[in-house]
């Protein structure tokens, strides 16, 4: 069993990812932290608390960053995740019974200190909370086992700009800090998540189930699928965050992974938030790339197996 912290900006797919984590006996979720991203951090924290309580989790929940390190006021797109961040599902308010008084960054540090070398940090949104944790405790990378992040795109186009994915673009300054640390870093980006699709037949299977997890997915997914349908050319939605949690629970889902030096663009007028890798071989690439973080990039996964497994767990 892998001990994990899940850091999330719970919109729909992030909620679906958290749900999968809570249903996975392969994972021991020791804490959950929230960040701005798909909606503001208060709505994210509310959505996250609802999921934790509906699925009976006692994992401590800590509210995190409300904006990126550059201090830019976030903007949101309710047509994607809804005004409530969960598909306009209008779910009842949670009791916030596991809400911790510590910040997300401090809870992260404390949990890693309790379990040095054991925790995998799963990021489903901007990496602001992890960057803040490093700024609070620069020795954190010595004790955090692995960072697995849903974000960015390397051989795939972006989804907010031609080159930038949303979670990278929300806070590239934080990502630059995280990429500058000496820890194992795995990227699960649009290269694999955009083509991992929860389809109409999957939704119908979930709607036919009465489990608490199925009720949550059935409440949030339809409007998210409405947004994705013209993009995909069929009814469905990309499973960005669920797949990211999935590859931690089931590493065998990864069929191809390559390691490249990576940096993130923080200044470009047209390229801010772009995750840039150096694919050159046998050249003098210069100090900028010699010293860049070498990132394990997931480039191919067993999509069908994962989606089938996802539906099975949610409906069982």
C-alpha positions in Angstrom: 0.0 0.0 0.0 1.4 3.4 -1.0 0.9 6.3 1.4 -0.2 9.4 -0.6 -1.2 13.0 -0.1 -3.7 14.2 -2.7 -3.5 17.9 -3.5 -6.6 18.9 -5.6 -8.5 21.8 -7.1 -11.7 19.8 -7.1 -13.6 20.3 -10.2 -15.3 17.4 -11.8 -12.4 15.3 -13.0 -10.4 16.0 -9.9 -13.4 14.9 -7.8 -13.5 11.8 -9.9 -9.8 11.2 -9.2 -10.2 11.7 -5.5 -13.1 9.3 -5.5 -10.9 6.7 -7.2 -8.2 7.2 -4.7 -10.6 6.7 -1.8 -11.9 3.5 -3.4 -8.4 2.0 -4.1 -7.0 -0.4 -1.5 -3.6 0.1 -3.1 -3.5 3.6 -1.6 -3.4 4.9 1.9 -4.5 8.6 1.7 -2.9 10.2 4.7 -4.0 13.7 3.9 -5.9 15.8 1.3 -5.0 19.4 0.5 -6.9 22.0 -1.6 -5.9 24.7 -4.0 -7.5 27.3 -6.3 -7.7 26.1 -9.9 -10.9 25.0 -11.5 -12.8 27.2 -9.1 -11.9 29.3 -6.1 -10.3 27.5 -3.1 -13.4 27.8 -0.9 -15.5 26.0 -3.4 -12.7 23.5 -4.0 -12.5 22.8 -0.2 -16.3 22.4 0.0 -16.4 19.9 -2.9 -13.5 18.0 -1.5 -15.1 17.8 2.0 -18.4 16.5 0.4 -16.5 13.7 -1.3 -14.5 12.7 1.8 -17.6 12.7 4.0 -19.8 10.9 1.5 -17.2 8.1 1.1 -16.5 7.9 4.9 -12.9 9.1 4.8 -11.2 10.4 8.0 -8.2 11.8 6.1 -7.3 15.3 7.3 -8.3 18.1 4.9 -6.3 21.3 4.7 -7.3 24.4 2.8 -4.4 25.8 0.7 -3.5 28.5 -1.8 -6.1 30.9 -3.1 -3.9 32.2 -5.9 -0.5 31.6 -7.5 2.9 32.8 -6.2 2.9 35.7 -8.6 -0.2 37.1 -6.9 -2.3 37.2 -10.1 -6.0 37.1 -9.5 -7.3 33.8 -10.8 -9.9 33.6 -13.5 -12.4 30.7 -13.8 -14.4 29.2 -16.5 -17.8 27.9 -15.1 -18.8 26.5 -18.5 -16.2 23.7 -17.8 -16.8 22.6 -14.2 -19.9 24.6 -13.3 -20.3 27.5 -11.0 -20.0 25.2 -8.0 -17.0 23.4 -9.5 -18.8 20.1 -9.6 -21.0 20.2 -12.6 -23.7 22.5 -10.9 -24.7 19.4 -9.0 -25.9 21.5 -6.0 -24.8 18.9 -3.5 -25.7 19.5 0.2 -23.2 21.4 2.3 -20.6 19.2 4.1 -19.9 19.3 7.9 -16.2 19.9 7.3 -15.6 17.4 10.1 -12.0 16.6 9.0 -11.0 20.1 8.2 -7.6 20.9 9.8 -6.6 24.3 11.1 -3.1 24.0 9.4 -2.4 25.3 6.0 -2.1 22.9 3.2 1.7 23.5 3.0 2.1 22.9 6.8 0.0 19.8 6.8 2.1 18.5 3.9 5.3 19.1 5.8 4.0 17.5 9.0 2.7 14.4 7.2 6.0 13.9 5.4 7.8 14.3 8.7 5.6 11.6 10.2 6.3 9.3 7.3 9.8 10.2 5.9 10.6 8.6 2.6 7.2 6.9 2.4 4.8 9.5 0.9 3.9 10.0 -2.8 2.5 13.5 -3.4 -0.2 13.4 -6.1 -1.0 16.8 -7.6 -4.2 17.2 -9.5 -4.0 21.0 -9.9 -1.5 23.8 -9.6 1.5 22.9 -7.5 1.3 26.0 -5.4 0.9 24.2 -2.1 3.9 22.0 -2.7 6.0 25.1 -3.7 4.9 26.8 -0.5 5.8 23.8 1.5 9.3 23.9 0.0 9.7 27.6 0.8 8.7 26.8 4.4 11.0 23.8 4.7 13.7 23.6 2.0 14.7 20.1 3.3 11.3 18.6 2.4 12.6 17.0 -0.8 14.9 14.9 1.3 11.9 13.1 2.9 9.2 13.2 0.2 9.4 10.0 -1.8 7.8 11.0 -5.2 5.8 13.7 -6.8 3.3 12.6 -9.4 1.6 15.6 -11.1 -1.3 15.8 -13.5 -0.4 18.8 -15.6 1.5 20.1 -18.6 1.9 18.8 -22.1 5.1 17.9 -23.9 4.3 16.4 -27.3 0.6 17.4 -27.2 -1.0 20.8 -27.6 -2.1 22.8 -24.6 -5.7 23.1 -23.5 -5.8 26.8 -22.4 -3.3 28.2 -24.9 -1.8 26.4 -27.9 1.1 25.3 -25.7 0.0 25.6 -22.0 -2.1 23.2 -19.9 -4.3 24.7 -17.3 -2.6 23.5 -14.1 0.8 24.6 -15.4 -0.6 28.0 -16.5 -2.3 28.7 -13.2 1.1 28.9 -11.4 4.2 28.4 -13.5 6.3 30.2 -10.8 5.3 27.4 -8.4 6.1 24.7 -10.9 9.5 26.2 -11.5 10.3 25.8 -7.8 9.0 22.3 -7.7 11.0 21.4 -10.8 14.1 22.7 -9.1 14.0 20.1 -6.3 15.9 16.9 -6.0 13.0 14.5 -5.9 11.5 11.8 -8.2 9.1 13.7 -10.4 6.5 12.0 -12.7 4.4 14.0 -15.1 1.0 12.6 -16.2 0.0 15.3 -18.7 -2.3 15.9 -21.6 -0.2 13.5 -23.7 -2.1 10.6 -22.1 -5.0 12.2 -20.2 -6.8 13.8 -23.1 -7.3 10.4 -24.8 -8.4 8.6 -21.7 -12.2 9.1 -22.0 -15.1 8.4 -19.7 -17.9 7.8 -22.3 -21.7 7.7 -22.4 -21.8 3.9 -21.7 -19.6 4.5 -18.7 -21.9 7.2 -17.4 -25.0 5.0 -17.9 -23.3 2.2 -15.9 -22.6 4.6 -13.1 -26.1 6.0 -13.2 -27.5 2.5 -12.8 -25.6 2.1 -9.6 -26.7 3.3 -6.1 -23.2 3.4 -4.4 -22.2 6.7 -2.8 -19.3 7.0 -5.3 -21.6 6.4 -8.2 -24.1 9.0 -7.1 -21.3 11.6 -6.9 -19.9 10.8 -10.3 -23.4 10.7 -11.8 -24.1 14.2 -10.3 -21.0 15.9 -11.5 -20.0 14.2 -14.8 -22.9 15.1 -17.2 -22.2 18.8 -17.6 -18.5 18.2 -17.8 -19.2 15.7 -20.6 -21.4 18.4 -22.3 -18.3 20.7 -22.4 -16.1 17.9 -23.8 -18.5 16.5 -26.4 -17.7 19.0 -29.2 -14.0 18.7 -28.5 -14.0 14.9 -28.5 -16.6 14.5 -31.3 -18.5 12.1 -29.1 -20.2 12.2 -25.7 -17.6 11.8 -23.0 -14.9 13.6 -21.0 -11.2 13.4 -20.5 -10.1 11.6 -17.3 -7.2 13.8 -16.4 -7.1 13.4 -12.6 -8.5 9.9 -12.3 -5.8 8.6 -14.6 -3.1 10.3 -12.5 -4.4 8.6 -9.3 -4.8 5.4 -11.3 -1.2 5.1 -12.4 0.0 5.5 -8.7 -2.4 2.8 -7.7 -1.6 0.6 -10.7 1.9 1.4 -12.1 1.4 -1.4 -14.6 -1.0 0.9 -16.5 2.0 2.8 -17.8 3.1 1.3 -21.1 5.7 3.9 -22.1 7.6 6.4 -20.0 10.6 8.5 -21.0 12.8 10.8 -19.0 13.7 14.3 -20.3 15.0 17.5 -18.8 12.1 19.9 -18.2 11.6 23.5 -17.5 8.5 25.7 -17.4 8.1 29.0 -19.2 7.3 31.8 -16.8 7.8 34.9 -18.9 6.7 34.2 -22.5 4.0 36.5 -23.9 2.5 33.6 -25.8 4.1 30.6 -24.1 3.7 31.3 -20.3 2.9 28.0 -18.6 4.5 25.8 -21.4 6.3 22.7 -20.1 9.4 22.6 -22.2 11.5 19.4 -22.6 14.9 18.9 -24.3 14.7 16.0 -26.6 18.1 16.6 -28.2 20.8 13.9 -27.9 24.5 14.0 -28.3 24.8 17.8 -28.2 26.3 20.3 -26.0 23.0 21.6 -24.7 24.4 24.3 -22.3 24.0 24.8 -18.6 20.3 25.7 -18.7 19.4 22.2 -19.8 22.3 20.4 -18.2 20.9 21.5 -14.8 17.2 21.1 -15.7 15.1 18.6 -13.7 15.0 15.2 -15.4 11.3 14.3 -15.3 9.7 10.9 -15.9 7.0 11.6 -18.5 4.2 9.2 -19.0 3.6 8.9 -22.8 1.4 5.8 -23.2 -1.0 4.0 -20.9 -3.5 1.2 -21.0 -6.6 3.4 -21.3 -9.2 0.8 -21.8 -8.1 -1.2 -18.7 -8.1 1.9 -16.6 -11.6 3.1 -17.6 -13.1 -0.3 -17.1 -11.5 -0.6 -13.7 -12.7 2.9 -12.8 -16.3 2.1 -13.6 -16.1 -1.2 -11.7 -14.8 0.4 -8.6 -17.2 3.3 -8.6 -20.2 1.0 -9.1 -19.2 -1.9 -6.7 
